[in-house]
């Protein structure tokens, strides 16, 4: 990873921030991307530098193609290459799956715009630079929601299922220079999920998973980051795959 240039979308907090920090600790040059949280992104960049990496902060809304192309252009202007892309930026709306009236057309467009179209637009914008790298990697951050049809809403689950399918499609056409894989985390500990679910439901779900799953663990942003890095820094013969990170929840 030393001196490798890595773009991590949605990296001002959570999994994206943890991934950026882990990469920086290995000597990578990391692009910290945010849509609205400038101060948080700058804080992540500062921590990356403290860990021994270089960091560039870039504002971009990945649902906008022009922003994706600008993000790539800024990266190339700074470092002249791109070796890895982590499509982590995501959004959702918390709606019980049985509440079909709780989602409308705009919700689907918004969620797909970031979670699916945004990832596609980032790959398209970075394709030439990734190909030039010669041994590049794209990692899409999907979810167990896309495998099991669960999660914060039906729209979210559908979008993550689409992202997993797109991972396979992109892997077919971008090889041999670019490997494309996905990680599918289950329950990820943190404030974002607690706020979305409500603290009581969050605590109850966490306790259930920690007692009933085979490994009796739940994900943290850091454990997800470790799997993302493994797809970038190793697994040289793996492409088009999705890795479920859930302590065995899928087996229940």
C-alpha positions in Angstrom: 0.0 0.0 0.0 2.9 2.4 0.5 2.5 5.4 -1.9 -0.6 3.8 -3.5 -3.3 6.4 -4.3 -6.7 5.4 -3.0 -10.1 7.2 -3.3 -12.6 6.4 -0.5 -16.0 8.0 -1.1 -18.1 8.9 1.9 -15.0 8.9 4.1 -15.8 11.6 6.7 -17.1 9.1 9.1 -17.9 5.4 9.8 -16.6 2.7 7.5 -15.1 5.2 5.1 -13.1 7.0 7.7 -11.9 3.8 9.2 -10.8 2.6 5.8 -9.0 5.8 5.0 -7.1 5.6 8.4 -6.2 2.0 7.9 -4.8 2.8 4.4 -2.9 5.8 5.7 -1.3 3.6 8.4 0.1 1.5 5.7 1.6 4.5 3.9 -1.1 5.1 1.3 -2.1 8.5 -0.2 -5.8 8.8 0.5 -8.5 10.9 -0.9 -11.1 11.8 1.8 -14.4 12.5 0.2 -17.5 14.1 1.7 -20.7 15.6 0.5 -21.6 18.0 3.4 -19.4 17.3 6.5 -16.4 19.4 5.7 -15.1 19.6 9.3 -15.4 15.9 9.9 -13.5 15.2 6.6 -10.7 17.5 7.6 -10.4 15.8 10.9 -10.2 12.4 9.2 -7.5 13.8 6.9 -5.5 15.1 9.9 -5.6 11.7 11.5 -4.5 10.0 8.3 -1.4 12.3 8.2 -0.7 11.5 11.8 -0.7 7.8 10.9 2.0 8.4 8.3 -0.1 8.7 5.1 -0.9 11.6 2.8 -4.4 12.9 2.5 -6.4 15.1 0.1 -9.9 16.3 1.0 -12.4 16.6 -1.8 -16.1 17.6 -1.7 -18.2 15.7 -4.1 -21.8 14.3 -4.3 -21.3 11.0 -6.1 -24.9 11.1 -7.4 -23.7 13.9 -9.7 -21.6 12.7 -12.6 -19.8 16.1 -12.9 -18.7 15.8 -9.2 -17.4 12.3 -9.8 -15.3 13.5 -12.7 -14.0 16.5 -10.7 -13.1 14.2 -7.8 -11.0 12.0 -10.1 -9.4 15.1 -11.8 -8.4 16.6 -8.5 -6.8 13.3 -7.4 -4.9 13.0 -10.7 -3.8 16.7 -10.4 -2.4 16.0 -6.9 -0.8 12.6 -7.4 -1.0 11.6 -11.0 -2.4 8.1 -10.5 -5.2 6.1 -8.9 -4.6 2.6 -7.6 -7.8 1.9 -5.7 -11.3 3.1 -5.4 -13.6 2.3 -2.5 -17.2 3.1 -3.2 -18.4 3.6 0.3 -20.7 6.6 0.0 -24.3 5.5 0.7 -27.6 6.7 1.9 -30.9 5.3 3.1 -34.3 6.0 4.6 -35.4 4.0 7.6 -38.8 2.6 6.8 -40.3 -0.7 8.1 -40.5 -3.2 5.2 -44.2 -3.6 5.7 -44.9 0.1 5.4 -45.1 0.3 1.6 -46.6 3.8 1.8 -43.5 4.9 3.7 -41.4 5.0 0.5 -42.1 7.1 -2.6 -40.5 7.5 -6.0 -38.2 10.2 -4.8 -36.9 8.0 -2.0 -36.0 5.3 -4.5 -34.3 7.8 -6.9 -32.3 9.3 -4.0 -31.1 6.0 -2.6 -30.3 4.5 -6.0 -28.7 7.8 -7.1 -26.0 7.4 -4.4 -25.8 3.7 -3.7 -25.9 2.4 -7.3 -25.5 5.2 -9.8 -22.9 7.0 -7.7 -20.7 3.9 -7.6 -21.1 3.4 -11.3 -20.2 7.0 -12.1 -17.1 6.8 -9.9 -15.9 3.7 -11.6 -16.5 5.2 -15.0 -14.7 8.4 -14.1 -11.7 6.6 -12.7 -11.5 3.7 -15.2 -8.7 5.1 -17.3 -6.5 5.9 -14.4 -7.2 2.6 -12.7 -6.4 0.7 -15.9 -3.1 2.6 -16.2 -2.2 1.5 -12.7 -2.0 -2.1 -14.0 -3.1 -3.8 -10.8 -5.9 -1.8 -9.5 -8.8 -2.6 -7.2 -12.4 -1.4 -6.8 -14.2 -2.4 -3.6 -17.9 -1.6 -3.4 -19.4 -1.4 0.1 -22.7 -3.3 -0.2 -24.6 -4.9 2.7 -26.1 -8.1 3.9 -29.3 -6.2 3.1 -28.6 -6.9 -0.6 -28.1 -10.6 0.1 -30.9 -11.3 2.6 -33.5 -8.6 1.7 -33.3 -7.0 5.1 -32.1 -3.7 6.4 -33.3 -0.1 6.8 -35.8 -0.2 4.0 -36.9 -2.1 0.9 -35.3 0.6 -1.3 -32.0 0.3 0.5 -32.0 -3.5 0.3 -32.8 -3.4 -3.4 -30.0 -0.8 -4.0 -27.4 -3.0 -2.3 -28.6 -6.0 -4.3 -28.1 -4.0 -7.4 -24.7 -3.0 -6.3 -23.7 -6.6 -5.8 -24.9 -7.5 -9.3 -23.1 -4.5 -10.7 -19.9 -5.7 -9.0 -20.0 -8.9 -11.1 -20.8 -7.0 -14.3 -17.9 -4.6 -13.8 -15.5 -7.4 -12.9 -16.2 -9.0 -16.2 -15.4 -6.0 -18.3 -12.6 -4.3 -16.3 -10.2 -7.2 -16.0 -7.4 -8.0 -16.2 -6.1 -4.6 -15.0 -8.8 -3.9 -12.4 -10.3 -6.3 -9.9 -13.8 -5.5 -8.6 -15.2 -7.0 -5.5 -17.8 -6.1 -2.7 -18.0 -6.4 1.0 -21.4 -7.0 2.6 -21.4 -6.0 6.2 -24.2 -6.9 8.6 -25.0 -4.9 11.7 -22.3 -2.2 12.1 -21.9 -0.7 15.6 -22.0 3.1 15.7 -24.0 6.2 16.2 -25.4 6.3 12.6 -27.2 3.0 13.0 -28.3 3.8 16.6 -29.8 7.0 15.4 -31.6 5.4 12.5 -32.9 2.4 14.4 -33.5 4.2 17.7 -31.3 3.4 20.7 -33.6 0.8 22.2 -34.0 -1.3 19.0 -30.3 -0.9 18.3 -29.3 -2.2 21.7 -31.8 -5.1 21.5 -30.6 -6.1 18.0 -26.9 -5.9 19.0 -27.5 -8.1 22.1 -29.5 -10.6 20.0 -26.7 -10.9 17.3 -24.0 -11.1 20.0 -25.8 -14.1 21.6 -27.2 -16.0 18.7 -24.8 -15.7 15.7 -22.1 -18.4 15.4 -19.2 -16.0 16.2 -21.2 -13.9 18.7 -19.9 -10.7 17.3 -21.1 -7.7 15.4 -19.1 -5.6 12.9 -17.3 -2.4 13.7 -16.2 0.2 11.1 -12.6 -1.0 11.7 -13.4 -4.7 11.1 -15.1 -3.8 7.8 -12.1 -1.7 6.8 -9.8 -4.7 7.3 -11.8 -6.7 4.8 -11.8 -3.8 2.3 -8.1 -3.5 2.6 -7.6 -7.2 2.0 -9.4 -6.9 -1.3 -7.1 -4.1 -2.3 -3.7 -5.3 -0.9 -4.1 -9.1 -1.5 -6.5 -11.5 -3.1 -4.8 -11.0 -6.5 -6.9 -13.8 -8.2 -10.3 -12.7 -6.8 -12.7 -10.6 -8.7 -16.5 -10.3 -9.0 -17.1 -11.6 -5.5 -19.0 -10.4 -2.5 -17.9 -11.1 1.0 -20.5 -11.3 3.8 -19.2 -9.8 7.1 -21.8 -10.7 9.7 -20.4 -13.1 12.3 -22.6 -15.9 10.7 -25.9 -14.0 10.8 -26.7 -15.3 7.3 -26.6 -18.8 8.7 -29.5 -18.2 11.1 
